[in-house]
Amino acid sequence: MALVNNRADVPVTIDESKCIDGCRLCVDMCPLDSLAINPETNKAYMHVDECWYCGPCAARCPTDAVTINMPYLLR
């Protein structure tokens, strides 16, 4: 059986190197509860792939650790 290499783009990514330890601004602003705090690293991550891009997570991040990967027409 051959393996298929697929690249899956998620709507929101968090750059953990920019994320402030213990910061919850993006998590608290997400109305869909798509973001959460990783208990091991104490940094934000997207725990479900259910984003409609409302924008507060990216707008409230003080370090620009949140990246939105959605088509222009959906913004």
All heavy atoms as TSV, in Angstrom:
chain	resi	resn	atom	element	x	y	z
A	1	MET	N	N	0.840	-1.165	0.000
A	1	MET	CA	C	0.000	0.000	0.000
A	1	MET	C	C	0.895	1.241	0.000
A	1	MET	O	O	1.792	1.356	0.804
A	1	MET	CB	C	-0.915	-0.013	1.227
A	1	MET	CG	C	-1.744	1.235	1.339
A	1	MET	SD	S	-2.747	1.267	2.824
A	1	MET	CE	C	-4.124	0.306	2.281
A	2	ALA	N	N	0.622	2.155	-0.896
A	2	ALA	CA	C	1.408	3.385	-0.997
A	2	ALA	C	C	0.853	4.451	-0.055
A	2	ALA	O	O	-0.344	4.539	0.171
A	2	ALA	CB	C	1.374	3.902	-2.427
A	3	LEU	N	N	1.761	5.226	0.492
A	3	LEU	CA	C	1.357	6.336	1.348
A	3	LEU	C	C	1.193	7.584	0.503
A	3	LEU	O	O	1.953	7.833	-0.424
A	3	LEU	CB	C	2.404	6.589	2.428
A	3	LEU	CG	C	2.614	5.460	3.426
A	3	LEU	CD1	C	3.757	5.813	4.362
A	3	LEU	CD2	C	1.349	5.236	4.217
A	4	VAL	N	N	0.205	8.366	0.835
A	4	VAL	CA	C	-0.040	9.618	0.125
A	4	VAL	C	C	0.433	10.761	1.016
A	4	VAL	O	O	0.035	10.858	2.170
A	4	VAL	CB	C	-1.541	9.783	-0.197
A	4	VAL	CG1	C	-1.801	11.122	-0.852
A	4	VAL	CG2	C	-2.022	8.647	-1.062
A	5	ASN	N	N	1.277	11.573	0.449
A	5	ASN	CA	C	1.752	12.727	1.203
A	5	ASN	C	C	0.847	13.920	0.923
A	5	ASN	O	O	0.887	14.488	-0.144
A	5	ASN	CB	C	3.192	13.072	0.817
A	5	ASN	CG	C	4.162	11.997	1.235
A	5	ASN	OD1	O	3.953	11.347	2.236
A	5	ASN	ND2	N	5.213	11.810	0.459
A	6	ASN	N	N	0.019	14.257	1.875
A	6	ASN	CA	C	-0.873	15.406	1.752
A	6	ASN	C	C	-0.407	16.502	2.690
A	6	ASN	O	O	-0.014	16.229	3.813
A	6	ASN	CB	C	-2.313	15.045	2.131
A	6	ASN	CG	C	-2.990	14.231	1.069
A	6	ASN	OD1	O	-2.449	14.019	0.002
A	6	ASN	ND2	N	-4.187	13.767	1.364
A	7	ARG	N	N	-0.521	17.711	2.211
A	7	ARG	CA	C	-0.243	18.857	3.055
A	7	ARG	C	C	-1.576	19.450	3.461
A	7	ARG	O	O	-2.364	19.843	2.610
A	7	ARG	CB	C	0.584	19.886	2.314
A	7	ARG	CG	C	1.107	20.971	3.211
A	7	ARG	CD	C	1.860	21.940	2.398
A	7	ARG	NE	N	0.879	22.912	1.924
A	7	ARG	CZ	C	1.159	24.170	1.688
A	7	ARG	NH1	N	2.371	24.594	1.803
A	7	ARG	NH2	N	0.224	24.994	1.283
A	8	ALA	N	N	-1.834	19.502	4.727
A	8	ALA	CA	C	-3.091	20.057	5.215
A	8	ALA	C	C	-2.825	21.426	5.824
A	8	ALA	O	O	-1.971	21.566	6.692
A	8	ALA	CB	C	-3.713	19.137	6.247
A	9	ASP	N	N	-3.528	22.422	5.339
A	9	ASP	CA	C	-3.411	23.756	5.898
A	9	ASP	C	C	-4.502	23.951	6.941
A	9	ASP	O	O	-5.667	23.701	6.672
A	9	ASP	CB	C	-3.566	24.819	4.811
A	9	ASP	CG	C	-2.398	24.827	3.846
A	9	ASP	OD1	O	-1.271	24.521	4.279
A	9	ASP	OD2	O	-2.616	25.147	2.664
A	10	VAL	N	N	-4.106	24.387	8.098
A	10	VAL	CA	C	-5.076	24.700	9.135
A	10	VAL	C	C	-5.338	26.192	9.099
A	10	VAL	O	O	-4.483	26.977	8.706
A	10	VAL	CB	C	-4.585	24.254	10.530
A	10	VAL	CG1	C	-4.511	22.743	10.621
A	10	VAL	CG2	C	-3.262	24.878	10.869
A	11	PRO	N	N	-6.530	26.624	9.484
A	11	PRO	CA	C	-6.885	28.032	9.350
A	11	PRO	C	C	-6.083	28.973	10.245
A	11	PRO	O	O	-5.808	30.094	9.873
A	11	PRO	CB	C	-8.366	28.080	9.698
A	11	PRO	CG	C	-8.713	26.762	10.247
A	11	PRO	CD	C	-7.639	25.803	9.905
A	12	VAL	N	N	-5.714	28.526	11.424
A	12	VAL	CA	C	-4.964	29.373	12.341
A	12	VAL	C	C	-3.765	28.595	12.855
A	12	VAL	O	O	-3.902	27.445	13.266
A	12	VAL	CB	C	-5.843	29.816	13.539
A	12	VAL	CG1	C	-5.037	30.606	14.546
A	12	VAL	CG2	C	-7.028	30.618	13.060
A	13	THR	N	N	-2.599	29.237	12.818
A	13	THR	CA	C	-1.407	28.614	13.388
A	13	THR	C	C	-0.821	29.552	14.436
A	13	THR	O	O	-0.932	30.776	14.331
A	13	THR	CB	C	-0.339	28.312	12.324
A	13	THR	OG1	O	-0.019	29.512	11.624
A	13	THR	CG2	C	-0.815	27.262	11.346
A	14	ILE	N	N	-0.221	28.962	15.436
A	14	ILE	CA	C	0.423	29.715	16.507
A	14	ILE	C	C	1.915	29.421	16.440
A	14	ILE	O	O	2.323	28.270	16.491
A	14	ILE	CB	C	-0.112	29.295	17.895
A	14	ILE	CG1	C	-1.636	29.337	17.955
A	14	ILE	CG2	C	0.514	30.135	18.995
A	14	ILE	CD1	C	-2.252	30.698	17.928
A	15	ASP	N	N	2.717	30.461	16.305
A	15	ASP	CA	C	4.174	30.311	16.331
A	15	ASP	C	C	4.595	30.247	17.795
A	15	ASP	O	O	4.634	31.259	18.489
A	15	ASP	CB	C	4.833	31.488	15.623
A	15	ASP	CG	C	6.343	31.345	15.530
A	15	ASP	OD1	O	6.914	30.443	16.183
A	15	ASP	OD2	O	6.946	32.141	14.795
A	16	GLU	N	N	4.892	29.043	18.251
A	16	GLU	CA	C	5.190	28.830	19.662
A	16	GLU	C	C	6.427	29.597	20.115
A	16	GLU	O	O	6.526	29.993	21.279
A	16	GLU	CB	C	5.361	27.337	19.944
A	16	GLU	CG	C	5.243	27.005	21.407
A	16	GLU	CD	C	5.182	25.521	21.657
A	16	GLU	OE1	O	4.163	24.910	21.279
A	16	GLU	OE2	O	6.140	24.990	22.223
A	17	SER	N	N	7.349	29.871	19.194
A	17	SER	CA	C	8.545	30.617	19.575
A	17	SER	C	C	8.222	32.079	19.893
A	17	SER	O	O	8.943	32.738	20.637
A	17	SER	CB	C	9.602	30.544	18.471
A	17	SER	OG	O	9.157	31.215	17.303
A	18	LYS	N	N	7.135	32.614	19.328
A	18	LYS	CA	C	6.706	33.987	19.605
A	18	LYS	C	C	5.688	34.065	20.737
A	18	LYS	O	O	5.475	35.132	21.302
A	18	LYS	CB	C	6.080	34.606	18.355
A	18	LYS	CG	C	7.032	34.840	17.227
A	18	LYS	CD	C	6.281	35.469	16.070
A	18	LYS	CE	C	7.160	35.709	14.881
A	18	LYS	NZ	N	6.380	36.291	13.762
A	19	CYS	N	N	5.059	32.963	21.039
A	19	CYS	CA	C	3.983	32.926	22.033
A	19	CYS	C	C	4.555	33.153	23.438
A	19	CYS	O	O	5.551	32.543	23.825
A	19	CYS	CB	C	3.287	31.572	21.955
A	19	CYS	SG	S	1.759	31.478	22.884
A	20	ILE	N	N	3.909	34.030	24.193
A	20	ILE	CA	C	4.335	34.343	25.555
A	20	ILE	C	C	3.817	33.261	26.493
A	20	ILE	O	O	2.634	32.913	26.463
A	20	ILE	CB	C	3.799	35.726	25.980
A	20	ILE	CG1	C	4.352	36.813	25.060
A	20	ILE	CG2	C	4.144	36.013	27.435
A	20	ILE	CD1	C	3.706	38.162	25.253
A	21	ASP	N	N	4.694	32.768	27.317
A	21	ASP	CA	C	4.349	31.713	28.260
A	21	ASP	C	C	3.232	32.177	29.191
A	21	ASP	O	O	3.370	33.173	29.890
A	21	ASP	CB	C	5.597	31.340	29.071
A	21	ASP	CG	C	5.408	30.116	29.927
A	21	ASP	OD1	O	4.575	29.263	29.574
A	21	ASP	OD2	O	6.091	29.996	30.961
A	22	GLY	N	N	2.102	31.482	29.159
A	22	GLY	CA	C	0.973	31.790	30.022
A	22	GLY	C	C	-0.001	32.828	29.479
A	22	GLY	O	O	-1.024	33.079	30.096
A	23	CYS	N	N	0.295	33.432	28.342
A	23	CYS	CA	C	-0.608	34.424	27.757
A	23	CYS	C	C	-1.868	33.724	27.253
A	23	CYS	O	O	-1.806	32.688	26.603
A	23	CYS	CB	C	0.087	35.149	26.611
A	23	CYS	SG	S	-0.950	36.371	25.782
A	24	ARG	N	N	-3.045	34.307	27.522
A	24	ARG	CA	C	-4.321	33.706	27.133
A	24	ARG	C	C	-5.173	34.627	26.272
A	24	ARG	O	O	-6.357	34.378	26.084
A	24	ARG	CB	C	-5.128	33.341	28.380
A	24	ARG	CG	C	-4.507	32.311	29.270
A	24	ARG	CD	C	-5.478	31.896	30.354
A	24	ARG	NE	N	-6.782	31.574	29.826
A	24	ARG	CZ	C	-7.173	30.356	29.429
A	24	ARG	NH1	N	-6.339	29.361	29.519
A	24	ARG	NH2	N	-8.390	30.159	28.961
A	25	LEU	N	N	-4.613	35.727	25.760
A	25	LEU	CA	C	-5.418	36.696	25.018
A	25	LEU	C	C	-6.145	36.069	23.833
A	25	LEU	O	O	-7.340	36.266	23.657
A	25	LEU	CB	C	-4.545	37.863	24.542
A	25	LEU	CG	C	-4.094	38.826	25.626
A	25	LEU	CD1	C	-3.139	39.860	25.048
A	25	LEU	CD2	C	-5.281	39.503	26.265
A	26	CYS	N	N	-5.439	35.315	22.997
A	26	CYS	CA	C	-6.086	34.714	21.821
A	26	CYS	C	C	-7.099	33.654	22.219
A	26	CYS	O	O	-8.162	33.540	21.622
A	26	CYS	CB	C	-5.047	34.150	20.858
A	26	CYS	SG	S	-4.056	32.809	21.522
A	27	VAL	N	N	-6.788	32.889	23.247
A	27	VAL	CA	C	-7.689	31.832	23.712
A	27	VAL	C	C	-8.978	32.442	24.257
A	27	VAL	O	O	-10.078	31.983	23.951
A	27	VAL	CB	C	-6.992	30.964	24.785
A	27	VAL	CG1	C	-7.964	29.953	25.370
A	27	VAL	CG2	C	-5.770	30.275	24.207
A	28	ASP	N	N	-8.840	33.495	25.036
A	28	ASP	CA	C	-10.019	34.143	25.627
A	28	ASP	C	C	-10.869	34.856	24.586
A	28	ASP	O	O	-12.081	34.999	24.768
A	28	ASP	CB	C	-9.591	35.131	26.708
A	28	ASP	CG	C	-8.984	34.443	27.916
A	28	ASP	OD1	O	-9.237	33.231	28.105
A	28	ASP	OD2	O	-8.252	35.109	28.666
A	29	MET	N	N	-10.274	35.313	23.492
A	29	MET	CA	C	-11.011	36.053	22.468
A	29	MET	C	C	-11.694	35.148	21.445
A	29	MET	O	O	-12.541	35.607	20.700
A	29	MET	CB	C	-10.072	37.008	21.724
A	29	MET	CG	C	-9.528	38.119	22.586
A	29	MET	SD	S	-10.784	39.109	23.404
A	29	MET	CE	C	-11.640	39.816	22.035
A	30	CYS	N	N	-11.357	33.877	21.405
A	30	CYS	CA	C	-11.903	32.973	20.389
A	30	CYS	C	C	-13.343	32.572	20.738
A	30	CYS	O	O	-13.575	31.870	21.719
A	30	CYS	CB	C	-11.038	31.727	20.264
A	30	CYS	SG	S	-11.633	30.586	19.005
A	31	PRO	N	N	-14.338	33.005	19.939
A	31	PRO	CA	C	-15.727	32.664	20.249
A	31	PRO	C	C	-16.069	31.201	19.968
A	31	PRO	O	O	-17.065	30.690	20.465
A	31	PRO	CB	C	-16.537	33.592	19.350
A	31	PRO	CG	C	-15.640	33.895	18.213
A	31	PRO	CD	C	-14.247	33.874	18.766
A	32	LEU	N	N	-15.249	30.519	19.163
A	32	LEU	CA	C	-15.518	29.117	18.836
A	32	LEU	C	C	-14.742	28.144	19.715
A	32	LEU	O	O	-14.834	26.935	19.542
A	32	LEU	CB	C	-15.165	28.849	17.367
A	32	LEU	CG	C	-15.979	29.639	16.356
A	32	LEU	CD1	C	-15.444	29.398	14.953
A	32	LEU	CD2	C	-17.437	29.245	16.435
A	33	ASP	N	N	-13.954	28.665	20.644
A	33	ASP	CA	C	-13.109	27.834	21.509
A	33	ASP	C	C	-12.211	26.899	20.705
A	33	ASP	O	O	-12.010	25.741	21.068
A	33	ASP	CB	C	-13.958	27.047	22.510
A	33	ASP	CG	C	-14.646	27.949	23.514
A	33	ASP	OD1	O	-14.064	29.003	23.846
A	33	ASP	OD2	O	-15.756	27.614	23.950
A	34	SER	N	N	-11.671	27.405	19.605
A	34	SER	CA	C	-10.763	26.620	18.775
A	34	SER	C	C	-9.347	26.601	19.326
A	34	SER	O	O	-8.564	25.716	19.007
A	34	SER	CB	C	-10.716	27.187	17.354
A	34	SER	OG	O	-11.975	27.122	16.747
A	35	LEU	N	N	-9.008	27.593	20.130
A	35	LEU	CA	C	-7.669	27.691	20.702
A	35	LEU	C	C	-7.689	27.245	22.150
A	35	LEU	O	O	-8.689	27.378	22.851
A	35	LEU	CB	C	-7.167	29.133	20.609
A	35	LEU	CG	C	-7.080	29.708	19.195
A	35	LEU	CD1	C	-6.761	31.188	19.256
A	35	LEU	CD2	C	-6.061	28.971	18.371
A	36	ALA	N	N	-6.567	26.715	22.589
A	36	ALA	CA	C	-6.435	26.265	23.975
A	36	ALA	C	C	-4.984	26.446	24.406
A	36	ALA	O	O	-4.113	26.731	23.586
A	36	ALA	CB	C	-6.845	24.801	24.107
A	37	ILE	N	N	-4.736	26.267	25.690
A	37	ILE	CA	C	-3.387	26.331	26.235
A	37	ILE	C	C	-2.869	24.903	26.388
A	37	ILE	O	O	-3.522	24.056	26.990
A	37	ILE	CB	C	-3.366	27.054	27.601
A	37	ILE	CG1	C	-3.837	28.496	27.450
A	37	ILE	CG2	C	-1.985	27.003	28.231
A	37	ILE	CD1	C	-2.922	29.386	26.635
A	38	ASN	N	N	-1.696	24.651	25.815
A	38	ASN	CA	C	-1.058	23.353	25.928
A	38	ASN	C	C	-0.525	23.210	27.356
A	38	ASN	O	O	0.287	24.014	27.790
A	38	ASN	CB	C	0.089	23.259	24.917
A	38	ASN	CG	C	0.752	21.906	24.902
A	38	ASN	OD1	O	0.683	21.147	25.855
A	38	ASN	ND2	N	1.418	21.615	23.806
A	39	PRO	N	N	-0.978	22.211	28.113
A	39	PRO	CA	C	-0.540	22.071	29.501
A	39	PRO	C	C	0.951	21.767	29.643
A	39	PRO	O	O	1.539	22.053	30.674
A	39	PRO	CB	C	-1.396	20.933	30.049
A	39	PRO	CG	C	-1.981	20.251	28.874
A	39	PRO	CD	C	-1.949	21.202	27.723
A	40	GLU	N	N	1.564	21.212	28.608
A	40	GLU	CA	C	2.989	20.877	28.680
A	40	GLU	C	C	3.879	22.096	28.451
A	40	GLU	O	O	4.905	22.251	29.103
A	40	GLU	CB	C	3.326	19.784	27.673
A	40	GLU	CG	C	2.660	18.466	27.981
A	40	GLU	CD	C	2.929	17.422	26.912
A	40	GLU	OE1	O	3.742	17.684	26.010
A	40	GLU	OE2	O	2.314	16.350	26.989
A	41	THR	N	N	3.483	22.964	27.495
A	41	THR	CA	C	4.315	24.124	27.162
A	41	THR	C	C	3.777	25.419	27.756
A	41	THR	O	O	4.484	26.430	27.770
A	41	THR	CB	C	4.427	24.293	25.643
A	41	THR	OG1	O	3.123	24.558	25.100
A	41	THR	CG2	C	5.035	23.062	24.990
A	42	ASN	N	N	2.514	25.421	28.195
A	42	ASN	CA	C	1.840	26.603	28.728
A	42	ASN	C	C	1.709	27.701	27.668
A	42	ASN	O	O	1.722	28.885	27.984
A	42	ASN	CB	C	2.550	27.124	29.987
A	42	ASN	CG	C	1.617	27.880	30.887
A	42	ASN	OD1	O	0.413	27.637	30.883
A	42	ASN	ND2	N	2.155	28.797	31.653
A	43	LYS	N	N	1.612	27.283	26.396
A	43	LYS	CA	C	1.452	28.218	25.283
A	43	LYS	C	C	0.223	27.827	24.474
A	43	LYS	O	O	-0.251	26.696	24.532
A	43	LYS	CB	C	2.697	28.216	24.414
A	43	LYS	CG	C	3.911	28.728	25.183
A	43	LYS	CD	C	5.103	28.868	24.319
A	43	LYS	CE	C	6.246	29.440	25.151
A	43	LYS	NZ	N	7.401	29.737	24.346
A	44	ALA	N	N	-0.288	28.783	23.708
A	44	ALA	CA	C	-1.517	28.561	22.942
A	44	ALA	C	C	-1.272	27.630	21.752
A	44	ALA	O	O	-0.172	27.567	21.210
A	44	ALA	CB	C	-2.072	29.884	22.453
A	45	TYR	N	N	-2.328	26.924	21.359
A	45	TYR	CA	C	-2.318	26.112	20.140
A	45	TYR	C	C	-3.758	25.939	19.681
A	45	TYR	O	O	-4.699	26.155	20.435
A	45	TYR	CB	C	-1.641	24.759	20.374
A	45	TYR	CG	C	-2.480	23.764	21.144
A	45	TYR	CD1	C	-3.119	22.710	20.484
A	45	TYR	CD2	C	-2.648	23.870	22.516
A	45	TYR	CE1	C	-3.892	21.802	21.181
A	45	TYR	CE2	C	-3.412	22.960	23.217
A	45	TYR	CZ	C	-4.026	21.935	22.547
A	45	TYR	OH	O	-4.795	21.028	23.229
A	46	MET	N	N	-3.922	25.573	18.410
A	46	MET	CA	C	-5.256	25.348	17.872
A	46	MET	C	C	-5.614	23.882	18.100
A	46	MET	O	O	-5.038	22.993	17.487
A	46	MET	CB	C	-5.303	25.701	16.391
A	46	MET	CG	C	-6.684	25.654	15.832
A	46	MET	SD	S	-6.767	26.565	14.311
A	46	MET	CE	C	-8.484	26.454	13.988
A	47	HIS	N	N	-6.572	23.635	18.993
A	47	HIS	CA	C	-6.880	22.239	19.342
A	47	HIS	C	C	-7.994	21.638	18.499
A	47	HIS	O	O	-8.182	20.430	18.519
A	47	HIS	CB	C	-7.164	22.101	20.844
A	47	HIS	CG	C	-8.480	22.639	21.279
A	47	HIS	ND1	N	-9.564	21.840	21.490
A	47	HIS	CD2	C	-8.908	23.890	21.543
A	47	HIS	CE1	C	-10.590	22.574	21.871
A	47	HIS	NE2	N	-10.220	23.823	21.908
A	48	VAL	N	N	-8.734	22.453	17.755
A	48	VAL	CA	C	-9.711	21.947	16.796
A	48	VAL	C	C	-9.602	22.757	15.517
A	48	VAL	O	O	-9.179	23.906	15.532
A	48	VAL	CB	C	-11.170	22.007	17.328
A	48	VAL	CG1	C	-11.371	21.091	18.503
A	48	VAL	CG2	C	-11.565	23.407	17.679
A	49	ASP	N	N	-9.970	22.170	14.420
A	49	ASP	CA	C	-9.860	22.829	13.117
A	49	ASP	C	C	-11.221	23.388	12.712
A	49	ASP	O	O	-11.800	22.995	11.717
A	49	ASP	CB	C	-9.342	21.824	12.090
A	49	ASP	CG	C	-8.941	22.485	10.792
A	49	ASP	OD1	O	-8.767	23.712	10.784
A	49	ASP	OD2	O	-8.811	21.779	9.791
A	50	GLU	N	N	-11.750	24.294	13.511
A	50	GLU	CA	C	-13.089	24.840	13.300
A	50	GLU	C	C	-13.056	26.356	13.377
A	50	GLU	O	O	-13.588	26.950	14.292
A	50	GLU	CB	C	-14.046	24.310	14.371
A	50	GLU	CG	C	-14.259	22.829	14.334
A	50	GLU	CD	C	-15.157	22.395	13.203
A	50	GLU	OE1	O	-15.965	23.210	12.740
A	50	GLU	OE2	O	-15.021	21.252	12.771
A	51	CYS	N	N	-12.380	26.998	12.462
A	51	CYS	CA	C	-12.249	28.452	12.523
A	51	CYS	C	C	-12.996	29.087	11.360
A	51	CYS	O	O	-12.877	28.647	10.225
A	51	CYS	CB	C	-10.779	28.841	12.470
A	51	CYS	SG	S	-10.518	30.606	12.536
A	52	TRP	N	N	-13.745	30.161	11.667
A	52	TRP	CA	C	-14.442	30.925	10.631
A	52	TRP	C	C	-13.804	32.287	10.443
A	52	TRP	O	O	-14.349	33.149	9.798
A	52	TRP	CB	C	-15.917	31.079	10.990
A	52	TRP	CG	C	-16.610	29.775	10.919
A	52	TRP	CD1	C	-16.811	28.907	11.938
A	52	TRP	CD2	C	-17.165	29.164	9.759
A	52	TRP	NE1	N	-17.460	27.798	11.490
A	52	TRP	CE2	C	-17.696	27.933	10.148
A	52	TRP	CE3	C	-17.258	29.552	8.426
A	52	TRP	CZ2	C	-18.313	27.075	9.246
A	52	TRP	CZ3	C	-17.874	28.700	7.537
A	52	TRP	CH2	C	-18.399	27.483	7.952
A	53	TYR	N	N	-12.650	32.497	11.044
A	53	TYR	CA	C	-11.902	33.746	10.991
A	53	TYR	C	C	-12.742	34.952	11.348
A	53	TYR	O	O	-13.250	35.666	10.510
A	53	TYR	CB	C	-11.231	33.984	9.635
A	53	TYR	CG	C	-10.411	35.258	9.670
A	53	TYR	CD1	C	-9.244	35.322	10.362
A	53	TYR	CD2	C	-10.884	36.410	9.031
A	53	TYR	CE1	C	-8.521	36.493	10.417
A	53	TYR	CE2	C	-10.164	37.586	9.089
A	53	TYR	CZ	C	-8.980	37.614	9.783
A	53	TYR	OH	O	-8.269	38.766	9.846
A	54	CYS	N	N	-12.872	35.162	12.612
A	54	CYS	CA	C	-13.519	36.377	13.081
A	54	CYS	C	C	-12.483	37.451	13.378
A	54	CYS	O	O	-12.804	38.621	13.420
A	54	CYS	CB	C	-14.386	36.088	14.296
A	54	CYS	SG	S	-13.468	35.323	15.632
A	55	GLY	N	N	-11.231	37.069	13.594
A	55	GLY	CA	C	-10.150	38.027	13.699
A	55	GLY	C	C	-9.620	38.394	15.059
A	55	GLY	O	O	-8.485	38.832	15.157
A	56	PRO	N	N	-10.383	38.275	16.151
A	56	PRO	CA	C	-9.863	38.750	17.430
A	56	PRO	C	C	-8.585	38.061	17.895
A	56	PRO	O	O	-7.766	38.683	18.551
A	56	PRO	CB	C	-10.990	38.487	18.422
A	56	PRO	CG	C	-12.210	38.396	17.612
A	56	PRO	CD	C	-11.778	37.862	16.277
A	57	CYS	N	N	-8.423	36.811	17.568
A	57	CYS	CA	C	-7.219	36.110	18.042
A	57	CYS	C	C	-5.956	36.753	17.475
A	57	CYS	O	O	-4.995	36.997	18.196
A	57	CYS	CB	C	-7.277	34.628	17.707
A	57	CYS	SG	S	-7.405	34.260	15.945
A	58	ALA	N	N	-5.952	37.057	16.193
A	58	ALA	CA	C	-4.785	37.685	15.573
A	58	ALA	C	C	-4.648	39.142	15.999
A	58	ALA	O	O	-3.549	39.635	16.215
A	58	ALA	CB	C	-4.879	37.585	14.060
A	59	ALA	N	N	-5.765	39.829	16.141
A	59	ALA	CA	C	-5.731	41.246	16.489
A	59	ALA	C	C	-5.237	41.474	17.918
A	59	ALA	O	O	-4.591	42.485	18.189
A	59	ALA	CB	C	-7.123	41.854	16.323
A	60	ARG	N	N	-5.520	40.555	18.817
A	60	ARG	CA	C	-5.150	40.747	20.223
A	60	ARG	C	C	-3.776	40.214	20.593
A	60	ARG	O	O	-3.291	40.492	21.676
A	60	ARG	CB	C	-6.193	40.081	21.122
A	60	ARG	CG	C	-7.577	40.627	20.985
A	60	ARG	CD	C	-7.741	41.928	21.659
A	60	ARG	NE	N	-7.705	41.690	23.100
A	60	ARG	CZ	C	-7.780	42.644	23.993
A	60	ARG	NH1	N	-7.889	43.875	23.622
A	60	ARG	NH2	N	-7.746	42.361	25.267
A	61	CYS	N	N	-3.140	39.477	19.712
A	61	CYS	CA	C	-1.833	38.898	20.032
A	61	CYS	C	C	-0.761	39.991	20.040
A	61	CYS	O	O	-0.511	40.624	19.017
A	61	CYS	CB	C	-1.480	37.812	19.030
A	61	CYS	SG	S	0.105	37.031	19.423
A	62	PRO	N	N	-0.094	40.211	21.190
A	62	PRO	CA	C	0.906	41.278	21.266
A	62	PRO	C	C	2.211	40.965	20.534
A	62	PRO	O	O	2.991	41.873	20.264
A	62	PRO	CB	C	1.142	41.430	22.768
A	62	PRO	CG	C	0.808	40.091	23.332
A	62	PRO	CD	C	-0.292	39.547	22.456
A	63	THR	N	N	2.448	39.695	20.184
A	63	THR	CA	C	3.715	39.327	19.543
A	63	THR	C	C	3.542	38.850	18.100
A	63	THR	O	O	4.501	38.369	17.509
A	63	THR	CB	C	4.412	38.215	20.346
A	63	THR	OG1	O	3.568	37.060	20.358
A	63	THR	CG2	C	4.721	38.659	21.762
A	64	ASP	N	N	2.339	38.959	17.555
A	64	ASP	CA	C	2.042	38.473	16.199
A	64	ASP	C	C	2.356	36.986	16.032
A	64	ASP	O	O	2.814	36.549	14.980
A	64	ASP	CB	C	2.788	39.288	15.140
A	64	ASP	CG	C	2.310	40.714	15.073
A	64	ASP	OD1	O	1.098	40.942	15.288
A	64	ASP	OD2	O	3.132	41.619	14.814
A	65	ALA	N	N	2.089	36.212	17.061
A	65	ALA	CA	C	2.316	34.770	17.010
A	65	ALA	C	C	1.202	34.038	16.276
A	65	ALA	O	O	1.369	32.894	15.871
A	65	ALA	CB	C	2.459	34.206	18.422
A	66	VAL	N	N	0.060	34.697	16.084
A	66	VAL	CA	C	-1.099	34.082	15.430
A	66	VAL	C	C	-1.079	34.418	13.943
A	66	VAL	O	O	-0.988	35.579	13.559
A	66	VAL	CB	C	-2.417	34.572	16.052
A	66	VAL	CG1	C	-3.603	33.931	15.367
A	66	VAL	CG2	C	-2.447	34.294	17.542
A	67	THR	N	N	-1.145	33.382	13.110
A	67	THR	CA	C	-1.181	33.555	11.661
A	67	THR	C	C	-2.478	32.979	11.134
A	67	THR	O	O	-2.857	31.861	11.471
A	67	THR	CB	C	0.004	32.837	10.986
A	67	THR	OG1	O	1.216	33.340	11.543
A	67	THR	CG2	C	0.008	33.052	9.493
A	68	ILE	N	N	-3.170	33.761	10.290
A	68	ILE	CA	C	-4.417	33.323	9.685
A	68	ILE	C	C	-4.115	32.836	8.276
A	68	ILE	O	O	-3.527	33.555	7.480
A	68	ILE	CB	C	-5.437	34.475	9.621
A	68	ILE	CG1	C	-5.629	35.113	10.997
A	68	ILE	CG2	C	-6.751	34.028	9.045
A	68	ILE	CD1	C	-6.173	34.206	12.052
A	69	ASN	N	N	-4.521	31.609	7.969
A	69	ASN	CA	C	-4.292	31.003	6.652
A	69	ASN	C	C	-5.612	30.687	5.985
A	69	ASN	O	O	-5.971	29.542	5.792
A	69	ASN	CB	C	-3.487	29.711	6.783
A	69	ASN	CG	C	-2.128	29.933	7.373
A	69	ASN	OD1	O	-1.442	30.867	6.993
A	69	ASN	ND2	N	-1.741	29.103	8.312
A	70	MET	N	N	-6.356	31.746	5.637
A	70	MET	CA	C	-7.647	31.532	4.997
A	70	MET	C	C	-7.724	32.403	3.756
A	70	MET	O	O	-7.129	33.482	3.702
A	70	MET	CB	C	-8.786	31.863	5.955
A	70	MET	CG	C	-8.825	30.909	7.138
A	70	MET	SD	S	-10.254	31.161	8.166
A	70	MET	CE	C	-11.488	30.329	7.225
A	71	PRO	N	N	-8.488	31.988	2.760
A	71	PRO	CA	C	-8.631	32.785	1.544
A	71	PRO	C	C	-9.188	34.177	1.819
A	71	PRO	O	O	-9.967	34.374	2.752
A	71	PRO	CB	C	-9.622	31.975	0.696
A	71	PRO	CG	C	-9.566	30.602	1.239
A	71	PRO	CD	C	-9.215	30.733	2.693
A	72	TYR	N	N	-8.784	35.123	1.008
A	72	TYR	CA	C	-9.169	36.523	1.182
A	72	TYR	C	C	-10.681	36.718	1.239
A	72	TYR	O	O	-11.176	37.485	2.037
A	72	TYR	CB	C	-8.578	37.356	0.042
A	72	TYR	CG	C	-8.959	38.803	0.126
A	72	TYR	CD1	C	-8.375	39.641	1.059
A	72	TYR	CD2	C	-9.921	39.331	-0.736
A	72	TYR	CE1	C	-8.736	40.968	1.139
A	72	TYR	CE2	C	-10.277	40.655	-0.661
A	72	TYR	CZ	C	-9.683	41.484	0.280
A	72	TYR	OH	O	-10.040	42.773	0.368
A	73	LEU	N	N	-11.422	35.980	0.450
A	73	LEU	CA	C	-12.864	36.171	0.386
A	73	LEU	C	C	-13.591	35.760	1.662
A	73	LEU	O	O	-14.685	36.194	1.929
A	73	LEU	CB	C	-13.459	35.422	-0.805
A	73	LEU	CG	C	-13.020	35.953	-2.165
A	73	LEU	CD1	C	-13.582	35.066	-3.267
A	73	LEU	CD2	C	-13.486	37.392	-2.355
A	74	LEU	N	N	-12.960	34.924	2.478
A	74	LEU	CA	C	-13.599	34.507	3.707
A	74	LEU	C	C	-13.339	35.479	4.862
A	74	LEU	O	O	-13.956	35.404	5.884
A	74	LEU	CB	C	-13.110	33.119	4.114
A	74	LEU	CG	C	-13.536	31.979	3.208
A	74	LEU	CD1	C	-12.921	30.674	3.700
A	74	LEU	CD2	C	-15.031	31.864	3.153
A	75	ARG	N	N	-12.393	36.390	4.685
A	75	ARG	CA	C	-12.042	37.297	5.784
A	75	ARG	C	C	-13.049	38.362	5.954
A	75	ARG	O	O	-13.576	39.046	5.308
A	75	ARG	CB	C	-10.676	37.902	5.547
A	75	ARG	CG	C	-9.608	36.876	5.729
A	75	ARG	CD	C	-8.275	37.521	5.622
A	75	ARG	NE	N	-7.270	36.495	5.716
A	75	ARG	CZ	C	-6.015	36.710	5.855
A	75	ARG	NH1	N	-5.563	37.930	5.910
A	75	ARG	NH2	N	-5.163	35.742	5.932
